[in-house]
Amino acid sequence: MNEEIEPILIGEVDDIEVGSVENFEYEDINYSIFRLDSGFFATQGNCPCAERTLLSEADVEGEEVECPSCGNTFSIVSGDPISDLELDTLKIYDVTEEDGNLYLNL
């Protein structure tokens, strides 16, 4: 039997500026919450590189994020690696907006 998981409150929509990324920790797991011109997106919180750098420390350029440690880039929307196609894809999570609040759906 599958238990449905309730969405987790991230915070208010206005807490994240367009073109930025914020770290969100839930049950000792980091998630990266991005606000792009096209909306809100969430990925795993750490780059899959050996350094496991928080993506919230990364540069966001359009719909791409570049790890400050390894320099690899990923699509924020799909999670696909861009600079090195051999890398693991970033895990993507659904983010919803409701009444001015953001929710992470795991």
N, C-alpha and C positions, 0 to 999 in steps of 0.2 A: 504494500500500500504506500502510495506517495503522499507525503504531507506537503500541503501548500505552505510556502514560506511567505510571511507577511513582508511587504516592502519595508525597507529600513530608511528612516528619515536621515537624509544627508545634511540638510540645512535649508536656508532660504535661497530662492533663485538669485536674489540680488547680492548674495555673498560671493559669487564668482563672476569676475569680469570676463567679457568676451575676449577670446584669444588667450585665455590663461588656463592653468591646470592647478588643482588642489589635491592634496593627499587626504584620503578618508580611511580611517582604520575602524574595522569592525571585527570583533572576536579575534584579535591579534593578527588580522590579515589586512594588508594595505591595498587600497584601490585608488586609482587616479581618476578624478572627475574633471572632465574637460568641458569648457564652454566655447563653442565655435560659433561663427555666424549662422551656421545651419542648425544649431541646437546643442543639447547636452549629450555627452558620451561618457562611458566609463570603461576602463580597462583594468587589467591587473596592475598592481601598484609598483612593481619592480620590473626593470628591464630583465630579459632572460639572459643577459650577458653574465660573465663570471663575477662581476662586481655587484650584481643585483641592485644597482642604483635605483633610488626612488624616481619614478618618472615625473613626480611633482617638481623635481629639481631640473627638469629638462626644458629645452627650448621648444616652443610650439610655433610652427610655420604653416599657416593655412590649415590643412587637415592632416599634417604630419607632426610627429614628435621625434626629437633627436636626443638620444641618451648622452648626457654630458661625460660619461666615463668611456664608453666604447665608440661613440660617434655614429652608431647605427640608427637608421630612421625607420619608422613604422607608420602605417596608416592608422589614424585615430578611429576612423569610421569602421574599417574592416579588421584591424589588427594585423594585417599582412606586413611582412618585412619588405622594405623598399630597397635599402642599400645592400643587403646581403640576403639573397633569397634562400640561403641554407638555414637561416635562423628560424627559431620557433615563432609561430604566430602569437601575438598578444591575445590573451583571453578578453572577450568583450562581454559587457553586462548591460542590461537594459536600465535606462534612467527614465523616470516619469516625473512630470510636473503636475502638481495639484494644489490649488489655492495658494500659489506663491511659494510652495515648498517643493524640494527635490527629494525623490525617493530612489533608492537603489534596489533593483529587483534581482535577487540571486536565484 
